[in-house]
Amino acid sequence: MNIIAWIILGLLAGAIAKAIYPGRQGGGILATMILGIIGAFIGGSIVSLINTGTLQLTASTLSIPGLIVAIIGAIIAIFIWGLITRRSTV
């Protein structure tokens, strides 16, 4: 997939995932794009694992099913990032 398609998929998936995920997530447009691209890799790898039974590092394509997979992957990435950056309130 070319770089422009990666950017478009990243922006769309990251923005939709941030809108769906409860709470406030910081970051600007660049963070949203990176989150969406990471989500495309996470989602594509999970779908590849389900379909073939092997874990392959693949990304979803710029299509409606690919966008849905990238959104799910971006939500997972938001959750993991929240676990990593969570501060204890003691």
Protein Blocks (a to p, Z undefined) as FASTA:
>chain_A
ZZklmmmmmmmmmmmmmmmpgcjdeddfklmmmmmmmmmmmmmmmmmmmmnopacddddd
ddfklmmmmmmmmmmmmmmmmmmmpccdZZ
